[in-house]
Amino acid sequence: MRPGLKVAPRVYYIGLPKTFIGATVYDPSADEVVQGAAVTLQRAGFSVVVTVTDEFGDFLVDDLEQGVYDVTIRKDGYDTIRLAGVTVDKDLNLSDLAMTSGRR
């Protein structure tokens, strides 16, 4: 605003949101989403984050520290989904995850 001072403006962002992981879990044989599946994220040596899929089969875990996570999705009657070594260095949508029925 005062070019004669020859200083550059500085901007500091406080409270920026951290990264997130999200996905939709569905049953391909029933062609339906899986509601109420337990989703666990674990980062080596750190705490565990647990959530459940909503009525649309979606889950979203935000405010994650950057790092490598193991993602596990469980629901009675279905085979467990395990994703090891998921790198979170930016927002990550795992897209659609097929959860097959354990009853064959």
C-alpha positions in Angstrom: 0.0 0.0 0.0 3.0 2.2 0.4 5.4 1.3 -2.3 8.1 3.7 -1.1 8.7 1.4 1.9 9.7 -1.5 -0.4 8.1 -4.2 1.7 6.1 -7.2 0.3 2.8 -8.1 1.8 2.8 -11.3 4.0 -0.2 -13.6 4.4 -0.4 -16.2 7.1 -3.2 -18.7 7.1 -4.3 -19.9 10.5 -6.6 -22.9 11.0 -6.5 -24.3 7.5 -8.3 -27.7 7.4 -6.2 -30.8 7.3 -6.5 -33.5 4.7 -9.4 -36.0 4.5 -10.1 -39.6 3.3 -13.5 -40.4 1.9 -15.3 -43.2 -0.1 -18.5 -44.9 -0.9 -18.9 -48.6 0.1 -21.3 -50.7 -1.9 -22.5 -54.3 -2.3 -22.1 -55.2 -6.0 -24.3 -58.3 -5.9 -27.2 -56.4 -4.3 -26.4 -53.2 -6.3 -26.9 -51.2 -3.1 -24.8 -49.1 -0.8 -23.6 -50.6 2.5 -24.9 -48.6 5.5 -23.4 -48.8 9.0 -20.1 -50.4 8.1 -17.4 -49.6 10.6 -14.4 -47.8 9.1 -11.1 -47.8 11.0 -8.0 -45.7 10.0 -4.8 -46.4 11.8 -1.5 -44.7 11.4 1.6 -46.6 12.6 2.3 -45.7 16.2 -0.6 -43.2 16.4 -4.2 -43.3 17.4 -7.1 -45.0 15.7 -10.0 -43.1 14.0 -13.3 -45.0 13.8 -16.4 -43.9 11.9 -19.4 -45.6 10.1 -20.8 -45.3 6.6 -23.9 -43.2 6.4 -27.3 -43.8 4.7 -25.6 -43.3 1.3 -22.8 -45.7 2.0 -20.3 -42.8 2.4 -17.7 -42.1 4.9 -15.5 -39.0 5.4 -12.7 -38.7 7.9 -11.2 -35.2 8.0 -8.6 -33.3 10.0 -6.0 -36.1 9.3 -2.3 -35.6 9.7 -0.4 -36.4 6.5 1.1 -39.9 6.6 0.5 -43.5 5.7 -2.7 -45.1 7.0 -4.2 -48.6 7.1 -7.9 -48.5 6.3 -10.2 -51.4 7.4 -14.0 -51.6 6.7 -16.1 -54.2 8.5 -19.8 -55.2 8.6 -21.4 -58.4 9.7 -22.3 -60.6 6.8 -19.6 -59.0 4.5 -16.0 -59.7 3.8 -13.7 -57.2 5.4 -12.0 -54.6 3.2 -8.3 -53.9 4.1 -6.3 -51.2 2.4 -2.8 -51.1 3.7 -0.4 -48.3 3.2 -2.8 -45.6 2.0 -0.7 -42.4 1.6 -2.5 -39.2 2.6 -0.5 -36.2 1.5 -3.6 -34.4 0.1 -7.3 -34.9 0.2 -8.1 -38.4 -0.9 -11.3 -39.9 -2.4 -10.9 -43.7 -2.5 -14.0 -43.7 -4.8 -16.3 -46.7 -4.7 -15.2 -49.7 -2.7 -17.0 -53.0 -3.4 -17.8 -55.0 -0.2 -18.8 -58.5 -1.1 -21.2 -60.5 0.9 -19.5 -63.2 3.0 -22.5 -65.5 2.5 -21.9 -67.5 -0.7 
